[in-house]
């Protein structure tokens, strides 16, 4: 058995590291490395270094067509592009058929899902609709940062990778159909999606701030004409507000602004300007409105 690995991000790095620790080096035919400009550290350098250390043939996604692929099965971790290779197994950050598509983990956290999950499935012509091979899940509690959620997903991926390889070796790799009636879809995120909607409840905004933090670029809001990245916030008990206007500062507590949300209040305790990474604090005036 020879495996082709298409790897990106921390999840891809940890899968490769785990397979090498478990003496699967001789099973790896090649590693194709993808880069992700949407995160602060995409782990492409770490994956490359690991391949060099173990003398594994590797190349980057842009060089894919230039390399001959020889493998019995192919596994894609955190991959963002269509792959036309045989026997392709994809790892996905949800319990399919829920959250098919893009950025499922971010969207799950914003929605306040109590269970994180991961799925190993056969790829087919339509994304994330192939037969399910294995699934793993873990209960979570809020608040939770996206970096911690990624670590939990990595643990699930490590379990799935060994289960898949053992099934291949034992010639019992099988899948089962997804239940289409239960399917939901998760959309890809663009620049606008990182901006906070202050009409949301404070608890949901807090979850978005945590879900868009490191390694992503952060939840954003306008303050005047400047973009501010909100890094830390906490929910504050609501008060009775006449003619509620979301985004306005209602109180200052230890020089931290407390902001009116669609429901509830949110205290901002750490923030920075996007253009120069300088701290938003100390604030110089009380009457600040967040958002446009």
One Martini backbone bead per residue (centre of mass of N, CA, C, O) as a GRO file, in nm:
protein
  292
    1UNK     BB    1   0.093   0.038   0.024
    2UNK     BB    2   0.027   0.369  -0.111
    3UNK     BB    3   0.052   0.711  -0.009
    4UNK     BB    4  -0.119   1.012  -0.070
    5UNK     BB    5  -0.053   1.351   0.048
    6UNK     BB    6  -0.279   1.626   0.121
    7UNK     BB    7  -0.146   1.917   0.283
    8UNK     BB    8  -0.268   2.133   0.555
    9UNK     BB    9  -0.184   2.278   0.812
   10UNK     BB   10  -0.186   2.158   1.127
   11UNK     BB   11  -0.336   1.900   1.056
   12UNK     BB   12  -0.137   1.795   0.844
   13UNK     BB   13   0.114   1.790   1.020
   14UNK     BB   14   0.008   1.593   1.245
   15UNK     BB   15  -0.046   1.357   1.065
   16UNK     BB   16   0.239   1.313   0.965
   17UNK     BB   17   0.374   1.286   1.242
   18UNK     BB   18   0.204   1.041   1.334
   19UNK     BB   19   0.282   0.841   1.106
   20UNK     BB   20   0.586   0.848   1.171
   21UNK     BB   21   0.563   0.753   1.470
   22UNK     BB   22   0.407   0.477   1.346
   23UNK     BB   23   0.579   0.367   1.099
   24UNK     BB   24   0.464   0.493   0.791
   25UNK     BB   25   0.685   0.579   0.589
   26UNK     BB   26   0.667   0.338   0.368
   27UNK     BB   27   0.361   0.439   0.278
   28UNK     BB   28   0.480   0.706   0.160
   29UNK     BB   29   0.499   0.853  -0.154
   30UNK     BB   30   0.372   1.152  -0.096
   31UNK     BB   31   0.374   1.522  -0.066
   32UNK     BB   32   0.126   1.770  -0.081
   33UNK     BB   33   0.152   2.123  -0.052
   34UNK     BB   34  -0.038   2.375   0.107
   35UNK     BB   35  -0.140   2.711   0.094
   36UNK     BB   36  -0.253   2.973   0.348
   37UNK     BB   37  -0.332   3.319   0.353
   38UNK     BB   38  -0.572   3.319   0.589
   39UNK     BB   39  -0.329   3.258   0.778
   40UNK     BB   40  -0.058   3.309   0.994
   41UNK     BB   41  -0.012   2.977   1.004
   42UNK     BB   42   0.013   2.708   0.761
   43UNK     BB   43   0.256   2.483   0.794
   44UNK     BB   44   0.435   2.445   0.534
   45UNK     BB   45   0.722   2.448   0.657
   46UNK     BB   46   0.684   2.208   0.852
   47UNK     BB   47   0.618   1.998   0.639
   48UNK     BB   48   0.875   2.028   0.475
   49UNK     BB   49   1.076   1.955   0.703
   50UNK     BB   50   0.967   1.668   0.752
   51UNK     BB   51   1.024   1.558   0.471
   52UNK     BB   52   1.330   1.604   0.478
   53UNK     BB   53   1.395   1.436   0.731
   54UNK     BB   54   1.243   1.164   0.579
   55UNK     BB   55   1.271   1.155   0.268
   56UNK     BB   56   1.017   1.289   0.129
   57UNK     BB   57   0.829   1.330  -0.132
   58UNK     BB   58   0.782   1.672  -0.243
   59UNK     BB   59   0.522   1.924  -0.309
   60UNK     BB   60   0.346   2.178  -0.446
   61UNK     BB   61   0.049   2.264  -0.573
   62UNK     BB   62   0.172   2.419  -0.826
   63UNK     BB   63   0.334   2.124  -0.894
   64UNK     BB   64   0.133   1.891  -0.956
   65UNK     BB   65   0.148   1.859  -1.279
   66UNK     BB   66   0.473   1.793  -1.267
   67UNK     BB   67   0.389   1.531  -1.110
   68UNK     BB   68   0.407   1.204  -1.046
   69UNK     BB   69   0.146   0.983  -0.947
   70UNK     BB   70   0.203   0.725  -0.687
   71UNK     BB   71  -0.089   0.550  -0.574
   72UNK     BB   72  -0.349   0.387  -0.403
   73UNK     BB   73  -0.395   0.622  -0.195
   74UNK     BB   74  -0.572   0.930  -0.097
   75UNK     BB   75  -0.514   1.211   0.129
   76UNK     BB   76  -0.713   1.491   0.255
   77UNK     BB   77  -0.598   1.786   0.440
   78UNK     BB   78  -0.739   2.092   0.432
   79UNK     BB   79  -0.836   2.106   0.148
   80UNK     BB   80  -0.923   2.358  -0.132
   81UNK     BB   81  -0.907   2.165  -0.384
   82UNK     BB   82  -0.945   2.004  -0.665
   83UNK     BB   83  -0.918   1.643  -0.709
   84UNK     BB   84  -0.783   1.417  -0.972
   85UNK     BB   85  -0.794   1.130  -0.799
   86UNK     BB   86  -0.762   0.826  -0.681
   87UNK     BB   87  -0.875   0.715  -0.397
   88UNK     BB   88  -1.022   0.953  -0.232
   89UNK     BB   89  -0.969   1.091   0.098
   90UNK     BB   90  -1.163   1.294   0.315
   91UNK     BB   91  -1.131   1.551   0.554
   92UNK     BB   92  -1.386   1.674   0.784
   93UNK     BB   93  -1.523   1.947   1.005
   94UNK     BB   94  -1.772   1.728   1.040
   95UNK     BB   95  -2.096   1.585   1.076
   96UNK     BB   96  -2.199   1.432   0.839
   97UNK     BB   97  -2.422   1.637   0.657
   98UNK     BB   98  -2.318   1.859   0.823
   99UNK     BB   99  -2.147   2.117   0.705
  100UNK     BB  100  -2.104   2.158   0.422
  101UNK     BB  101  -1.794   2.275   0.303
  102UNK     BB  102  -1.705   2.582   0.442
  103UNK     BB  103  -1.600   2.670   0.742
  104UNK     BB  104  -1.733   2.476   0.967
  105UNK     BB  105  -1.600   2.550   1.240
  106UNK     BB  106  -1.670   2.847   1.255
  107UNK     BB  107  -1.980   2.809   1.221
  108UNK     BB  108  -2.024   2.627   1.468
  109UNK     BB  109  -1.928   2.831   1.683
  110UNK     BB  110  -2.124   3.059   1.620
  111UNK     BB  111  -2.380   2.862   1.671
  112UNK     BB  112  -2.317   2.676   1.935
  113UNK     BB  113  -2.211   2.403   1.920
  114UNK     BB  114  -2.164   2.109   2.136
  115UNK     BB  115  -2.043   1.949   1.878
  116UNK     BB  116  -1.762   1.810   1.751
  117UNK     BB  117  -1.647   1.705   1.417
  118UNK     BB  118  -1.538   1.420   1.207
  119UNK     BB  119  -1.474   1.318   0.857
  120UNK     BB  120  -1.443   1.027   0.662
  121UNK     BB  121  -1.438   1.034   0.298
  122UNK     BB  122  -1.545   0.989  -0.012
  123UNK     BB  123  -1.483   1.114  -0.304
  124UNK     BB  124  -1.664   1.321  -0.536
  125UNK     BB  125  -1.818   1.537  -0.754
  126UNK     BB  126  -1.946   1.633  -0.482
  127UNK     BB  127  -1.903   1.811  -0.217
  128UNK     BB  128  -1.944   1.620   0.071
  129UNK     BB  129  -2.121   1.347  -0.064
  130UNK     BB  130  -1.984   1.111   0.017
  131UNK     BB  131  -1.903   0.837   0.162
  132UNK     BB  132  -1.890   0.724   0.481
  133UNK     BB  133  -1.647   0.589   0.697
  134UNK     BB  134  -1.576   0.792   0.941
  135UNK     BB  135  -1.643   0.906   1.289
  136UNK     BB  136  -1.585   1.189   1.511
  137UNK     BB  137  -1.633   1.315   1.857
  138UNK     BB  138  -1.685   1.626   2.066
  139UNK     BB  139  -1.737   1.786   2.348
  140UNK     BB  140  -1.828   2.129   2.435
  141UNK     BB  141  -1.738   2.452   2.575
  142UNK     BB  142  -1.828   2.774   2.673
  143UNK     BB  143  -1.572   2.924   2.597
  144UNK     BB  144  -1.400   2.904   2.264
  145UNK     BB  145  -1.128   2.878   2.081
  146UNK     BB  146  -1.019   2.809   1.770
  147UNK     BB  147  -0.746   2.682   1.853
  148UNK     BB  148  -0.878   2.467   2.040
  149UNK     BB  149  -1.064   2.341   1.827
  150UNK     BB  150  -0.838   2.247   1.639
  151UNK     BB  151  -0.707   2.053   1.839
  152UNK     BB  152  -0.954   1.867   1.858
  153UNK     BB  153  -0.965   1.794   1.558
  154UNK     BB  154  -0.685   1.667   1.548
  155UNK     BB  155  -0.753   1.429   1.727
  156UNK     BB  156  -0.966   1.312   1.535
  157UNK     BB  157  -0.779   1.280   1.290
  158UNK     BB  158  -0.583   1.079   1.413
  159UNK     BB  159  -0.790   0.857   1.448
  160UNK     BB  160  -0.886   0.840   1.151
  161UNK     BB  161  -0.617   0.771   1.012
  162UNK     BB  162  -0.578   0.493   1.146
  163UNK     BB  163  -0.847   0.368   1.065
  164UNK     BB  164  -0.802   0.389   0.759
  165UNK     BB  165  -0.534   0.233   0.730
  166UNK     BB  166  -0.632  -0.029   0.860
  167UNK     BB  167  -0.861  -0.079   0.655
  168UNK     BB  168  -0.679  -0.103   0.410
  169UNK     BB  169  -0.500  -0.337   0.513
  170UNK     BB  170  -0.778  -0.520   0.570
  171UNK     BB  171  -0.984  -0.483   0.333
  172UNK     BB  172  -1.234  -0.275   0.490
  173UNK     BB  173  -1.309  -0.026   0.306
  174UNK     BB  174  -1.604   0.147   0.390
  175UNK     BB  175  -1.927   0.290   0.306
  176UNK     BB  176  -2.193   0.533   0.366
  177UNK     BB  177  -2.468   0.693   0.319
  178UNK     BB  178  -2.610   0.986   0.312
  179UNK     BB  179  -2.852   1.204   0.456
  180UNK     BB  180  -3.004   1.439   0.274
  181UNK     BB  181  -3.223   1.557   0.477
  182UNK     BB  182  -2.966   1.651   0.683
  183UNK     BB  183  -2.849   1.867   0.512
  184UNK     BB  184  -2.587   2.114   0.527
  185UNK     BB  185  -2.441   2.445   0.466
  186UNK     BB  186  -2.113   2.602   0.422
  187UNK     BB  187  -1.972   2.901   0.372
  188UNK     BB  188  -1.758   3.099   0.248
  189UNK     BB  189  -1.512   3.334   0.338
  190UNK     BB  190  -1.495   3.678   0.351
  191UNK     BB  191  -1.419   3.989   0.443
  192UNK     BB  192  -1.712   4.058   0.544
  193UNK     BB  193  -1.744   3.810   0.753
  194UNK     BB  194  -1.550   3.954   0.982
  195UNK     BB  195  -1.778   4.132   1.045
  196UNK     BB  196  -1.970   4.277   1.280
  197UNK     BB  197  -2.303   4.221   1.401
  198UNK     BB  198  -2.471   4.421   1.635
  199UNK     BB  199  -2.759   4.272   1.611
  200UNK     BB  200  -2.656   4.063   1.764
  201UNK     BB  201  -2.604   3.879   2.011
  202UNK     BB  202  -2.358   3.884   2.241
  203UNK     BB  203  -2.294   3.577   2.243
  204UNK     BB  204  -2.246   3.554   1.935
  205UNK     BB  205  -2.023   3.761   1.912
  206UNK     BB  206  -1.828   3.620   2.100
  207UNK     BB  207  -1.805   3.364   1.924
  208UNK     BB  208  -1.690   3.511   1.677
  209UNK     BB  209  -1.433   3.620   1.801
  210UNK     BB  210  -1.323   3.333   1.876
  211UNK     BB  211  -1.355   3.206   1.574
  212UNK     BB  212  -1.154   3.451   1.433
  213UNK     BB  213  -0.901   3.397   1.554
  214UNK     BB  214  -0.635   3.249   1.612
  215UNK     BB  215  -0.511   3.201   1.289
  216UNK     BB  216  -0.682   3.421   1.221
  217UNK     BB  217  -0.757   3.775   1.165
  218UNK     BB  218  -1.033   3.853   1.279
  219UNK     BB  219  -1.268   4.042   1.423
  220UNK     BB  220  -1.457   4.316   1.287
  221UNK     BB  221  -1.466   4.686   1.298
  222UNK     BB  222  -1.593   4.995   1.292
  223UNK     BB  223  -1.422   5.316   1.377
  224UNK     BB  224  -1.530   5.499   1.181
  225UNK     BB  225  -1.267   5.467   0.934
  226UNK     BB  226  -1.167   5.232   1.111
  227UNK     BB  227  -1.018   4.921   1.163
  228UNK     BB  228  -1.113   4.684   1.415
  229UNK     BB  229  -0.976   4.429   1.619
  230UNK     BB  230  -1.133   4.186   1.803
  231UNK     BB  231  -0.996   3.979   2.071
  232UNK     BB  232  -1.160   4.065   2.341
  233UNK     BB  233  -1.456   3.947   2.525
  234UNK     BB  234  -1.761   4.017   2.724
  235UNK     BB  235  -2.048   3.942   2.879
  236UNK     BB  236  -2.324   4.157   2.965
  237UNK     BB  237  -2.571   4.261   3.130
  238UNK     BB  238  -2.859   4.383   3.068
  239UNK     BB  239  -3.050   4.674   2.984
  240UNK     BB  240  -3.281   4.927   2.978
  241UNK     BB  241  -3.336   5.058   2.647
  242UNK     BB  242  -3.399   5.341   2.486
  243UNK     BB  243  -3.371   5.326   2.178
  244UNK     BB  244  -3.199   5.106   2.047
  245UNK     BB  245  -2.840   5.130   1.965
  246UNK     BB  246  -2.621   4.971   1.798
  247UNK     BB  247  -2.265   5.013   1.894
  248UNK     BB  248  -2.291   5.169   2.146
  249UNK     BB  249  -2.177   5.326   2.413
  250UNK     BB  250  -2.280   5.294   2.766
  251UNK     BB  251  -2.005   5.208   2.910
  252UNK     BB  252  -1.739   5.232   3.155
  253UNK     BB  253  -1.484   4.978   3.246
  254UNK     BB  254  -1.176   5.037   3.306
  255UNK     BB  255  -1.176   5.169   3.005
  256UNK     BB  256  -1.401   4.976   2.900
  257UNK     BB  257  -1.620   4.915   2.659
  258UNK     BB  258  -1.978   4.906   2.646
  259UNK     BB  259  -2.189   4.734   2.417
  260UNK     BB  260  -2.455   4.751   2.210
  261UNK     BB  261  -2.680   4.500   2.135
  262UNK     BB  262  -2.945   4.333   2.028
  263UNK     BB  263  -2.858   4.143   2.279
  264UNK     BB  264  -2.707   4.278   2.506
  265UNK     BB  265  -2.366   4.303   2.626
  266UNK     BB  266  -2.023   4.424   2.539
  267UNK     BB  267  -1.692   4.382   2.649
  268UNK     BB  268  -1.395   4.545   2.558
  269UNK     BB  269  -1.042   4.427   2.621
  270UNK     BB  270  -0.931   4.366   2.317
  271UNK     BB  271  -0.760   4.572   2.068
  272UNK     BB  272  -0.693   4.662   1.715
  273UNK     BB  273  -0.546   4.801   1.451
  274UNK     BB  274  -0.516   4.696   1.132
  275UNK     BB  275  -0.290   4.889   0.996
  276UNK     BB  276  -0.074   4.878   1.281
  277UNK     BB  277  -0.133   4.700   1.553
  278UNK     BB  278  -0.246   4.892   1.748
  279UNK     BB  279  -0.383   4.973   2.021
  280UNK     BB  280  -0.704   5.086   2.123
  281UNK     BB  281  -0.556   5.141   2.385
  282UNK     BB  282  -0.655   5.406   2.516
  283UNK     BB  283  -0.936   5.567   2.534
  284UNK     BB  284  -1.050   5.916   2.458
  285UNK     BB  285  -1.365   5.840   2.455
  286UNK     BB  286  -1.702   5.766   2.500
  287UNK     BB  287  -1.826   5.835   2.211
  288UNK     BB  288  -1.864   5.524   2.070
  289UNK     BB  289  -1.898   5.363   1.747
  290UNK     BB  290  -1.975   5.046   1.633
  291UNK     BB  291  -1.980   5.059   1.321
  292UNK     BB  292  -2.197   5.185   1.050
   0.00000   0.00000   0.00000
